[in-house]
């Protein structure tokens, strides 16, 4: 990038012979870090279609920034994001789930779920119950402490998300949610894989 804040303009005016401040509808949004990266690639490869980069790059960048913000209430509760996802799956389904169920619910590998369950069990947030018909199967449920922790953390989590989206009005939020939903439907099944 041309500047640490993503606002560099080197090469922007050379793309089409126009002025550097050209911000037409066919150009990346000015000021964000992905726009600077796109301008650099377009200067190096003027004929390259950077459309996918402009979408996926921004989704990835937004995800990274949101992750940092959303982890603040989780850190306060002594949880990692994957641990909260696991506890949240148990809370929102209201069911006892097997480790395999939890792996599917949280898009995680079986090994990662096993490790997290061990840590959460030691903290008294979940408990395991053996299956009466198959000793190899365990059923996991929240303890009262686990339920209280999730219920106490979720409002702070949602407050962070509300603040993060406050620059978009309700209509734009719904439009964005719809577009992301359409993309997610297309990607799920084709690219779905455990996160670890």
PASEBA-1860 file (N, C-alpha, C; in nm, 3 decimals):
! residues 196
1> XXXXXXXX> 0.084/-0.119/0.000/0.000/0.000/0.000/0.087/0.124/0.000 ~ 0.027/0.230/-0.044/0.105/0.352/-0.054/0.111/0.428/0.076 ~ 0.019/0.398/0.167/0.020/0.463/0.297/-0.038/0.368/0.399 ~ 0.005/0.385/0.522/-0.039/0.293/0.626/-0.189/0.297/0.648 ~ -0.249/0.412/0.623/-0.393/0.423/0.647/-0.475/0.386/0.524 ~ -0.410/0.338/0.418/-0.483/0.294/0.300/-0.532/0.409/0.213 ~ -0.482/0.532/0.235/-0.533/0.646/0.160/-0.437/0.693/0.053 ~ -0.333/0.615/0.026/-0.236/0.656/-0.076/-0.302/0.662/-0.211
9> XXXXXXXX> -0.250/0.748/-0.302/-0.312/0.765/-0.433/-0.216/0.734/-0.546 ~ -0.097/0.684/-0.517/-0.001/0.657/-0.622/-0.061/0.559/-0.720 ~ -0.061/0.597/-0.847/-0.111/0.509/-0.950/-0.258/0.525/-0.977 ~ -0.331/0.592/-0.892/-0.476/0.604/-0.912/-0.508/0.685/-1.035 ~ -0.436/0.793/-1.059/-0.464/0.875/-1.175/-0.417/0.814/-1.304 ~ -0.324/0.719/-1.296/-0.268/0.658/-1.416/-0.356/0.547/-1.471 ~ -0.460/0.511/-1.401/-0.543/0.398/-1.444/-0.616/0.428/-1.573 ~ -0.669/0.550/-1.587/-0.746/0.582/-1.707/-0.710/0.720/-1.762
17> XXXXXXXX> -0.600/0.774/-1.712/-0.559/0.905/-1.756/-0.632/1.018/-1.688 ~ -0.727/0.984/-1.601/-0.807/1.084/-1.531/-0.734/1.135/-1.409 ~ -0.793/1.228/-1.339/-0.730/1.282/-1.218/-0.729/1.180/-1.107 ~ -0.634/1.193/-1.015/-0.618/1.098/-0.905/-0.741/1.093/-0.817 ~ -0.818/1.203/-0.812/-0.933/1.204/-0.723/-1.058/1.144/-0.786 ~ -1.047/1.083/-0.904/-1.161/1.019/-0.969/-1.218/0.912/-0.877 ~ -1.347/0.925/-0.841/-1.413/0.825/-0.756/-1.546/0.787/-0.817 ~ -1.547/0.758/-0.946/-1.668/0.717/-1.015/-1.722/0.587/-0.961
25> XXXXXXXX> -1.843/0.551/-1.006/-1.908/0.432/-0.954/-1.832/0.305/-0.986 ~ -1.751/0.307/-1.095/-1.678/0.187/-1.133/-1.544/0.175/-1.060 ~ -1.517/0.267/-0.970/-1.391/0.266/-0.895/-1.414/0.214/-0.754 ~ -1.309/0.157/-0.692/-1.321/0.118/-0.551/-1.348/0.240/-0.464 ~ -1.416/0.221/-0.353/-1.443/0.331/-0.261/-1.312/0.392/-0.213 ~ -1.305/0.525/-0.212/-1.183/0.591/-0.169/-1.167/0.580/-0.019 ~ -1.043/0.566/0.026/-1.017/0.574/0.169/-1.003/0.442/0.241 ~ -1.059/0.332/0.192/-1.041/0.209/0.266/-0.915/0.137/0.218
33> XXXXXXXX> -0.865/0.048/0.300/-0.737/-0.016/0.270/-0.743/-0.105/0.146 ~ -0.858/-0.167/0.121/-0.870/-0.252/0.003/-0.866/-0.168/-0.124 ~ -0.924/-0.048/-0.120/-0.920/0.040/-0.237/-0.776/0.070/-0.277 ~ -0.690/0.093/-0.178/-0.550/0.122/-0.208/-0.482/0.000/-0.272 ~ -0.510/-0.118/-0.220/-0.454/-0.241/-0.278/-0.502/-0.259/-0.421 ~ -0.631/-0.238/-0.444/-0.688/-0.253/-0.578/-0.625/-0.154/-0.675 ~ -0.608/-0.028/-0.633/-0.545/0.071/-0.720/-0.404/0.029/-0.758 ~ -0.332/-0.028/-0.663/-0.195/-0.073/-0.692/-0.195/-0.186/-0.794
41> XXXXXXXX> -0.286/-0.284/-0.777/-0.292/-0.395/-0.873/-0.334/-0.345/-1.011 ~ -0.427/-0.249/-1.016/-0.472/-0.197/-1.144/-0.361/-0.119/-1.214 ~ -0.275/-0.056/-1.137/-0.162/0.015/-1.197/-0.061/-0.083/-1.256 ~ -0.043/-0.197/-1.190/0.052/-0.299/-1.238/-0.008/-0.380/-1.352 ~ -0.137/-0.415/-1.339/-0.208/-0.495/-1.440/-0.338/-0.422/-1.476 ~ -0.332/-0.322/-1.566/-0.450/-0.240/-1.596/-0.570/-0.320/-1.647 ~ -0.548/-0.432/-1.712/-0.659/-0.509/-1.767/-0.717/-0.612/-1.672 ~ -0.662/-0.621/-1.551/-0.704/-0.722/-1.455/-0.839/-0.688/-1.393
49> XXXXXXXX> -0.930/-0.786/-1.388/-1.060/-0.764/-1.324/-1.042/-0.782/-1.174 ~ -1.044/-0.674/-1.101/-1.025/-0.678/-0.956/-1.158/-0.683/-0.880 ~ -1.268/-0.702/-0.953/-1.398/-0.707/-0.888/-1.407/-0.804/-0.772 ~ -1.364/-0.931/-0.791/-1.370/-1.025/-0.679/-1.288/-0.979/-0.559 ~ -1.171/-0.920/-0.585/-1.086/-0.871/-0.476/-1.156/-0.760/-0.399 ~ -1.231/-0.677/-0.471/-1.299/-0.566/-0.406/-1.408/-0.614/-0.312 ~ -1.468/-0.728/-0.342/-1.571/-0.785/-0.255/-1.508/-0.869/-0.145 ~ -1.432/-0.971/-0.184/-1.377/-1.065/-0.086/-1.273/-0.998/0.004
57> XXXXXXXX> -1.194/-0.910/-0.052/-1.096/-0.838/0.029/-1.164/-0.755/0.137 ~ -1.274/-0.691/0.101/-1.346/-0.609/0.200/-1.415/-0.697/0.304 ~ -1.472/-0.809/0.261/-1.534/-0.900/0.358/-1.429/-0.948/0.458 ~ -1.313/-0.989/0.408/-1.207/-1.038/0.497/-1.158/-0.930/0.591 ~ -1.141/-0.809/0.539/-1.093/-0.698/0.623/-1.197/-0.662/0.730 ~ -1.324/-0.655/0.688/-1.430/-0.627/0.785/-1.435/-0.736/0.892 ~ -1.422/-0.862/0.849/-1.427/-0.973/0.945/-1.314/-0.961/1.047 ~ -1.194/-0.926/1.001/-1.082/-0.914/1.093/-1.105/-0.801/1.194
65> XXXXXXXX> -1.155/-0.687/1.147/-1.179/-0.575/1.237/-1.293/-0.604/1.334 ~ -1.399/-0.667/1.285/-1.511/-0.702/1.372/-1.469/-0.805/1.476 ~ -1.383/-0.898/1.435/-1.336/-1.000/1.529/-1.263/-0.934/1.646 ~ -1.179/-0.836/1.616/-1.107/-0.766/1.723/-1.204/-0.698/1.818 ~ -1.306/-0.632/1.762/-1.401/-0.561/1.847/-1.486/-0.659/1.926 ~ -1.533/-0.763/1.861/-1.623/-0.857/1.927/-1.553/-0.939/2.034 ~ -1.424/-0.954/2.021/-1.352/-1.033/2.120/-1.338/-0.961/2.254 ~ -1.362/-0.830/2.258/-1.346/-0.756/2.384/-1.437/-0.808/2.494
73> XXXXXXXX> -1.568/-0.823/2.473/-1.651/-0.877/2.581/-1.619/-1.023/2.611 ~ -1.573/-1.095/2.510/-1.538/-1.235/2.534/-1.413/-1.246/2.621 ~ -1.315/-1.161/2.593/-1.195/-1.160/2.677/-1.231/-1.127/2.820 ~ -1.322/-1.032/2.837/-1.367/-0.994/2.972/-1.429/-1.113/3.044 ~ -1.497/-1.199/2.966/-1.561/-1.318/3.025/-1.464/-1.436/3.034 ~ -1.340/-1.416/2.987/-1.241/-1.524/2.992/-1.263/-1.631/2.887 ~ -1.323/-1.593/2.774/-1.353/-1.688/2.668/-1.283/-1.648/2.538 ~ -1.253/-1.749/2.458/-1.210/-1.724/2.321/-1.334/-1.725/2.233
81> XXXXXXXX> -1.320/-1.672/2.113/-1.432/-1.673/2.018/-1.482/-1.817/1.992 ~ -1.392/-1.914/1.962/-1.442/-2.051/1.937/-1.511/-2.113/2.059 ~ -1.464/-2.080/2.180/-1.531/-2.132/2.300/-1.672/-2.074/2.313 ~ -1.684/-1.943/2.286/-1.816/-1.881/2.294/-1.909/-1.937/2.189 ~ -1.857/-1.963/2.069/-1.939/-2.023/1.964/-1.994/-2.158/2.009 ~ -1.911/-2.235/2.076/-1.953/-2.367/2.124/-2.060/-2.353/2.232 ~ -2.036/-2.266/2.330/-2.135/-2.243/2.435/-2.264/-2.187/2.376 ~ -2.249/-2.098/2.278/-2.366/-2.039/2.214/-2.449/-2.142/2.140
89> XXXXXXXX> -2.384/-2.239/2.078/-2.458/-2.345/2.008/-2.542/-2.425/2.106 ~ -2.485/-2.455/2.221/-2.561/-2.528/2.322/-2.677/-2.444/2.375 ~ -2.655/-2.316/2.393/-2.759/-2.228/2.449/-2.873/-2.205/2.350 ~ -2.839/-2.175/2.224/-2.945/-2.139/2.130/-3.027/-2.258/2.084 ~ -2.966/-2.379/2.082/-3.043/-2.497/2.045/-3.124/-2.548/2.163 ~ -3.076/-2.523/2.285/-3.144/-2.571/2.404/-3.140/-2.723/2.418 ~ -3.044/-2.785/2.351/-3.036/-2.932/2.350/-2.903/-2.980/2.405 ~ -2.899/-3.107/2.441/-2.772/-3.174/2.461/-2.721/-3.211/2.321
97> XXXXXXXX> -2.596/-3.181/2.297/-2.537/-3.209/2.166/-2.416/-3.299/2.181 ~ -2.390/-3.379/2.082/-2.268/-3.460/2.082/-2.153/-3.373/2.031 ~ -2.029/-3.414/2.056/-1.917/-3.339/1.999/-1.927/-3.326/1.847 ~ -1.977/-3.430/1.780/-1.996/-3.421/1.635/-2.097/-3.315/1.596 ~ -2.207/-3.310/1.672/-2.307/-3.204/1.648/-2.244/-3.067/1.663 ~ -2.164/-3.050/1.769/-2.101/-2.921/1.796/-2.001/-2.884/1.688 ~ -1.931/-2.983/1.634/-1.838/-2.955/1.524/-1.914/-2.900/1.404 ~ -2.029/-2.959/1.373/-2.109/-2.911/1.260/-2.169/-2.773/1.289
105> XXXXXXXX> -2.218/-2.753/1.409/-2.281/-2.625/1.445/-2.182/-2.509/1.442 ~ -2.057/-2.537/1.476/-1.957/-2.430/1.487/-1.855/-2.431/1.373 ~ -1.875/-2.516/1.273/-1.783/-2.525/1.159/-1.640/-2.551/1.204 ~ -1.624/-2.638/1.301/-1.493/-2.668/1.359/-1.458/-2.814/1.336 ~ -1.332/-2.847/1.354/-1.289/-2.985/1.344/-1.323/-3.059/1.473 ~ -1.335/-3.191/1.463/-1.364/-3.271/1.581/-1.257/-3.257/1.688 ~ -1.131/-3.253/1.646/-1.021/-3.240/1.741/-1.027/-3.107/1.815 ~ -1.061/-3.000/1.743/-1.070/-2.868/1.807/-1.184/-2.865/1.908
113> XXXXXXXX> -1.298/-2.926/1.873/-1.411/-2.929/1.965/-1.375/-3.009/2.090 ~ -1.307/-3.121/2.073/-1.266/-3.203/2.188/-1.180/-3.123/2.285 ~ -1.085/-3.049/2.230/-0.996/-2.967/2.313/-1.074/-2.858/2.387 ~ -1.165/-2.793/2.317/-1.243/-2.686/2.381/-1.335/-2.741/2.488 ~ -1.395/-2.856/2.460/-1.484/-2.916/2.559/-1.409/-2.952/2.687 ~ -1.287/-2.998/2.671/-1.206/-3.032/2.789/-1.184/-2.907/2.874 ~ -1.148/-2.797/2.810/-1.122/-2.672/2.883/-1.250/-2.618/2.949 ~ -1.362/-2.624/2.875/-1.487/-2.573/2.929/-1.542/-2.661/3.040
121> XXXXXXXX> -1.517/-2.791/3.030/-1.559/-2.883/3.137/-1.480/-2.854/3.264 ~ -1.349/-2.833/3.249/-1.265/-2.803/3.366/-1.308/-2.674/3.434 ~ -1.364/-2.582/3.357/-1.412/-2.455/3.414/-1.553/-2.466/3.468 ~ -1.616/-2.581/3.453/-1.750/-2.599/3.504/-1.859/-2.535/3.421 ~ -1.831/-2.509/3.292/-1.929/-2.443/3.206/-2.012/-2.542/3.125 ~ -1.958/-2.659/3.102/-2.033/-2.765/3.035/-2.010/-2.895/3.112 ~ -2.100/-2.990/3.088/-2.080/-3.123/3.145/-2.118/-3.228/3.041 ~ -2.052/-3.343/3.053/-2.074/-3.453/2.959/-2.155/-3.562/3.027
129> XXXXXXXX> -2.237/-3.627/2.946/-2.312/-3.742/2.993/-2.294/-3.853/2.892 ~ -2.255/-3.971/2.938/-2.236/-4.084/2.848/-2.369/-4.135/2.795 ~ -2.366/-4.187/2.674/-2.485/-4.245/2.614/-2.510/-4.382/2.674 ~ -2.633/-4.410/2.712/-2.663/-4.537/2.777/-2.653/-4.655/2.681 ~ -2.664/-4.628/2.551/-2.659/-4.737/2.454/-2.524/-4.751/2.386 ~ -2.447/-4.643/2.380/-2.317/-4.647/2.312/-2.217/-4.568/2.396 ~ -2.127/-4.639/2.461/-2.031/-4.574/2.552/-1.933/-4.483/2.478 ~ -1.923/-4.498/2.347/-1.831/-4.413/2.270/-1.890/-4.273/2.249
137> XXXXXXXX> -2.019/-4.258/2.270/-2.087/-4.130/2.244/-2.107/-4.054/2.374 ~ -2.078/-3.925/2.369/-2.102/-3.837/2.483/-2.203/-3.731/2.444 ~ -2.284/-3.691/2.539/-2.379/-3.582/2.519/-2.334/-3.466/2.608 ~ -2.331/-3.347/2.549/-2.280/-3.228/2.619/-2.393/-3.131/2.644 ~ -2.396/-3.073/2.764/-2.495/-2.971/2.795/-2.429/-2.861/2.877 ~ -2.495/-2.746/2.877/-2.447/-2.634/2.958/-2.479/-2.660/3.105 ~ -2.389/-2.617/3.190/-2.421/-2.612/3.332/-2.494/-2.481/3.359 ~ -2.543/-2.464/3.480/-2.606/-2.337/3.515/-2.507/-2.221/3.500
145> XXXXXXXX> -2.381/-2.247/3.536/-2.278/-2.143/3.525/-2.253/-2.109/3.378 ~ -2.251/-2.211/3.293/-2.231/-2.187/3.150/-2.344/-2.108/3.089 ~ -2.467/-2.143/3.126/-2.584/-2.070/3.075/-2.580/-1.924/3.121 ~ -2.544/-1.902/3.247/-2.538/-1.765/3.300/-2.430/-1.684/3.229 ~ -2.318/-1.749/3.198/-2.209/-1.679/3.131/-2.249/-1.637/2.991 ~ -2.312/-1.727/2.917/-2.357/-1.693/2.782/-2.459/-1.580/2.788 ~ -2.559/-1.595/2.875/-2.664/-1.494/2.883/-2.612/-1.358/2.931 ~ -2.508/-1.359/3.012/-2.450/-1.234/3.059/-2.359/-1.169/2.956
153> XXXXXXXX> -2.300/-1.248/2.867/-2.205/-1.197/2.768/-2.274/-1.151/2.640 ~ -2.381/-1.218/2.602/-2.445/-1.190/2.473/-2.491/-1.044/2.457 ~ -2.551/-0.980/2.558/-2.590/-0.840/2.538/-2.472/-0.748/2.507 ~ -2.359/-0.769/2.572/-2.240/-0.687/2.543/-2.191/-0.714/2.402 ~ -2.198/-0.838/2.359/-2.159/-0.876/2.223/-2.245/-0.803/2.121 ~ -2.375/-0.804/2.145/-2.467/-0.738/2.052/-2.450/-0.587/2.053 ~ -2.410/-0.531/2.166/-2.383/-0.387/2.172/-2.267/-0.350/2.082 ~ -2.162/-0.432/2.084/-2.049/-0.409/1.995/-2.092/-0.415/1.850
161> XXXXXXXX> -2.176/-0.512/1.816/-2.221/-0.527/1.678/-2.308/-0.410/1.637 ~ -2.393/-0.363/1.726/-2.478/-0.247/1.698/-2.391/-0.124/1.672 ~ -2.290/-0.104/1.756/-2.200/0.011/1.739/-2.123/0.001/1.608 ~ -2.080/-0.120/1.573/-2.002/-0.140/1.450/-2.085/-0.107/1.326 ~ -2.214/-0.131/1.332/-2.301/-0.109/1.216/-2.372/0.026/1.220 ~ -2.342/0.107/1.319/-2.418/0.231/1.339/-2.404/0.330/1.224 ~ -2.302/0.317/1.142/-2.286/0.406/1.027/-2.380/0.374/0.912 ~ -2.448/0.261/0.919/-2.544/0.222/0.814/-2.684/0.228/0.873
169> XXXXXXXX> -2.777/0.291/0.800/-2.914/0.295/0.852/-2.979/0.157/0.836 ~ -3.099/0.143/0.889/-3.165/0.013/0.890/-3.185/-0.045/0.752 ~ -3.221/0.040/0.654/-3.243/-0.008/0.517/-3.115/-0.065/0.458 ~ -3.004/0.007/0.475/-2.877/-0.040/0.420/-2.829/-0.166/0.492 ~ -2.854/-0.174/0.623/-2.818/-0.296/0.695/-2.895/-0.416/0.641 ~ -3.024/-0.398/0.615/-3.104/-0.508/0.561/-3.057/-0.547/0.421 ~ -3.023/-0.447/0.339/-2.972/-0.476/0.205/-2.842/-0.554/0.213 ~ -2.752/-0.509/0.301/-2.623/-0.577/0.316/-2.644/-0.719/0.367
177> XXXXXXXX> -2.734/-0.736/0.465/-2.761/-0.869/0.518/-2.815/-0.960/0.408 ~ -2.901/-0.906/0.322/-2.955/-0.986/0.212/-2.849/-1.028/0.113 ~ -2.762/-0.935/0.075/-2.654/-0.967/-0.019/-2.558/-1.070/0.039 ~ -2.521/-1.051/0.165/-2.431/-1.147/0.229/-2.498/-1.283/0.242 ~ -2.630/-1.283/0.269/-2.703/-1.408/0.276/-2.702/-1.481/0.142 ~ -2.721/-1.407/0.033/-2.716/-1.467/-0.100/-2.579/-1.529/-0.127 ~ -2.473/-1.456/-0.091/-2.338/-1.507/-0.111/-2.313/-1.631/-0.027 ~ -2.358/-1.627/0.097/-2.337/-1.740/0.187/-2.406/-1.866/0.136
185> XXXXXXXX> -2.528/-1.850/0.085/-2.600/-1.966/0.031/-2.521/-2.029/-0.084 ~ -2.461/-1.945/-0.168/-2.382/-1.995/-0.281/-2.257/-2.068/-0.234 ~ -2.192/-2.012/-0.131/-2.064/-2.067/-0.087/-2.080/-2.192/-0.001 ~ -2.185/-2.195/0.080/-2.203/-2.312/0.167/-2.225/-2.436/0.081 ~ -2.160/-2.542/0.120/-2.167/-2.662/0.040/-2.053/-2.673/-0.057 ~ -2.020/-2.563/-0.128/-1.907/-2.565/-0.220/-1.775/-2.547/-0.148 ~ -1.771/-2.451/-0.055/-1.644/-2.419/0.011/-1.644/-2.448/0.158 ~ -1.752/-2.505/0.210/-1.763/-2.525/0.354/-1.656/-2.623/0.402
193> XXXX> -1.583/-2.583/0.506/-1.478/-2.669/0.562/-1.459/-2.630/0.708 ~ -1.413/-2.723/0.792/-1.390/-2.690/0.933/-1.290/-2.577/0.947 ~ -1.314/-2.486/1.043/-1.224/-2.375/1.070/-1.108/-2.416/1.158 ~ -1.127/-2.521/1.236/-1.023/-2.561/1.330/-1.054/-2.517/1.470
END
